[in-house]
Amino acid sequence: MAQIKNVDTEMFDRTMLKYIKVAKRTLPEVLNTKGYWVARNAIRLTHKASKDKIRYFTDNWKRSSSTIIKMFKLQGKKFKPKTYQTKLKKFRTRSIGYLRSGWIPALRALGGWAKQSRTYKGVRMKGRQKGKVKMAKKTWSSHCTITSMVGHSRHQAKAAKKYVKPALQKAMNREAQEMAKYILKKYKEAAKKAGIKRVK
């Protein structure tokens, strides 16, 4: 199984501590809701990041030829490159769908907390469980952990590091930015309520 390491959580964690102080919700509500949105955005960004990369690679014969010939055992045979470029593109697209399904358990478990859909259009989890979730439960000290369990084979592990890791990093950064906007909004509302005027 692939182990995604070196995902930078510093900005997310730092912003979360400030967010908890201004959000009028319990700790489990905050943590489980944010866990949902990180997972959901990771699904979306995995697809977005991979789409252009797959096309960039497969549509350029100089880049994809060696992979195609080896993968489909075409050495010494006559074939139409375009046909196998299309096949490779479909294969890699399906592989990305598999990688995205690793976050579906998080949507199913946390969708109620976020009051959002427990599914994602176009992404299905088939066969064995491909992820797990440990929800936050305590109101004073707790954690929400979402885990993608895709990447058992060497090929899958390599793909997970290439597509899942950067998507997860972007998902966490974007959620941190959304929390920062909310915090700023609350600070401004508090200042206005207290009669503090902004100095130009």
C-alpha positions in Angstrom: 0.0 0.0 0.0 1.3 3.5 -0.9 2.2 5.7 2.0 1.8 9.3 1.1 4.4 11.2 3.1 5.6 14.8 3.4 2.2 16.4 3.0 2.6 19.8 4.6 -0.2 20.3 7.2 1.3 23.3 9.0 -0.8 26.0 7.4 -4.0 23.9 7.8 -3.3 23.1 11.4 -2.4 26.6 12.4 -5.5 28.0 10.7 -7.7 25.3 12.2 -6.8 26.4 15.7 -7.9 29.9 15.0 -11.0 28.7 13.2 -12.2 26.6 16.1 -12.2 29.7 18.3 -14.5 31.7 16.1 -16.7 29.0 14.7 -19.8 28.5 16.9 -19.8 24.8 16.7 -18.5 21.8 18.7 -15.0 20.4 18.1 -16.4 17.2 16.4 -18.6 19.3 14.2 -15.7 21.4 13.0 -13.2 18.6 12.5 -15.6 16.1 10.9 -16.9 18.8 8.5 -13.5 19.9 7.5 -12.5 16.3 7.0 -15.4 15.9 4.6 -14.4 18.9 2.5 -10.7 17.9 2.3 -11.7 14.5 1.0 -14.2 15.9 -1.4 -11.8 18.4 -2.8 -9.1 15.7 -3.0 -11.4 13.7 -5.3 -12.0 16.7 -7.5 -8.4 17.9 -7.7 -7.1 14.4 -8.4 -9.2 14.3 -11.5 -8.3 17.8 -12.5 -4.6 17.3 -12.0 -4.5 14.1 -13.9 -6.6 15.0 -16.9 -4.2 17.3 -18.5 -1.1 15.2 -17.6 -2.6 12.1 -19.1 -3.5 13.8 -22.3 0.0 15.5 -22.5 1.7 12.2 -22.2 -0.5 9.9 -24.3 -1.1 12.3 -27.2 2.6 12.8 -27.8 4.0 9.7 -29.5 7.6 10.5 -28.7 6.8 10.4 -25.0 4.3 7.5 -24.9 5.6 5.2 -27.6 8.0 3.1 -25.3 5.3 2.7 -22.7 2.6 1.7 -25.2 4.9 -0.8 -27.0 5.9 -2.4 -23.8 2.5 -2.4 -22.2 0.6 -3.9 -25.1 3.5 -6.1 -26.3 3.7 -4.6 -29.7 7.5 -5.0 -30.4 8.0 -6.0 -34.0 4.2 -5.8 -34.8 2.4 -3.5 -37.2 -0.2 -1.3 -35.4 -1.8 2.1 -35.5 -0.3 4.4 -32.9 -3.5 6.4 -32.5 -5.4 3.3 -31.5 -3.1 2.4 -28.7 -2.7 6.0 -27.6 -6.5 6.0 -27.0 -6.3 2.7 -25.2 -3.6 3.9 -22.9 -5.5 7.1 -22.2 -8.7 5.1 -21.2 -6.6 2.8 -19.1 -5.0 5.6 -17.2 -8.3 7.5 -16.8 -9.8 4.3 -15.2 -6.8 4.1 -12.9 -7.4 7.7 -11.8 -11.0 6.8 -11.1 -9.7 4.0 -8.8 -7.4 6.4 -7.0 -10.3 8.9 -6.4 -12.5 6.1 -4.9 -10.2 6.0 -1.9 -11.9 9.1 -0.5 -15.5 7.8 -0.9 -15.5 6.2 2.6 -14.8 9.7 4.1 -17.7 11.1 2.2 -20.0 8.4 3.4 -19.0 8.7 7.0 -18.7 12.5 7.2 -21.4 13.7 4.8 -24.0 13.9 7.6 -21.7 16.2 9.6 -21.2 18.5 6.6 -24.8 18.2 5.5 -23.6 17.4 2.1 -23.8 14.5 -0.4 -22.2 11.2 0.7 -21.4 10.4 -2.9 -19.4 12.0 -5.8 -20.8 12.0 -9.3 -18.8 9.7 -11.5 -16.8 8.1 -8.7 -17.7 4.7 -7.3 -16.0 2.3 -4.9 -16.2 -1.3 -6.1 -14.9 -4.4 -4.3 -12.9 -4.1 -1.1 -13.0 -1.1 1.2 -10.6 1.5 -0.3 -10.4 3.9 2.7 -11.2 4.4 6.3 -12.3 7.1 8.7 -11.9 7.8 12.4 -14.4 10.5 13.3 -14.0 13.1 16.0 -16.3 12.3 18.9 -15.1 14.1 22.0 -16.1 17.7 22.6 -12.9 18.8 24.4 -10.0 16.9 22.7 -10.5 15.0 19.5 -9.2 14.1 16.0 -10.7 13.3 12.7 -8.6 11.0 10.4 -9.4 10.2 6.8 -7.3 7.5 5.1 -7.2 6.4 1.4 -6.2 2.8 1.1 -5.5 2.7 -2.6 -2.2 1.8 -4.1 -1.5 -1.9 -3.3 0.5 -2.8 -6.4 3.8 -1.0 -7.4 2.1 0.7 -10.3 -0.8 1.9 -8.2 1.5 3.1 -5.5 3.5 5.1 -8.0 0.3 6.6 -9.4 -1.0 7.5 -5.9 2.2 9.4 -5.2 2.0 11.2 -8.5 -1.7 12.2 -8.4 -3.2 11.6 -4.9 -0.5 13.4 -2.9 -0.5 16.7 -4.8 -4.3 16.7 -4.9 -4.5 16.1 -1.1 -2.0 18.9 -0.5 -4.0 21.4 -2.7 -7.3 20.3 -1.0 -5.8 21.0 2.5 -4.4 24.3 1.4 -7.7 25.4 -0.2 -9.6 24.5 2.9 -7.1 26.4 5.0 -7.7 29.4 2.8 -11.5 29.1 3.2 -11.1 29.0 7.0 -8.9 32.1 6.9 -11.6 34.0 4.9 -14.2 33.0 7.5 -11.9 34.0 10.4 -11.3 37.4 8.8 -15.0 37.9 8.2 -15.8 37.2 11.9 -13.0 39.5 13.1 -14.5 42.3 10.9 -18.0 41.6 12.3 -16.7 41.7 15.9 -14.9 45.0 15.2 -17.9 46.6 13.7 -20.1 45.4 16.6 -17.6 46.9 19.1 -17.6 50.2 17.2 -14.1 50.0 16.0 -13.7 51.8 12.7 -11.1 50.9 10.1 -8.4 53.5 9.8 -7.6 54.4 6.2 
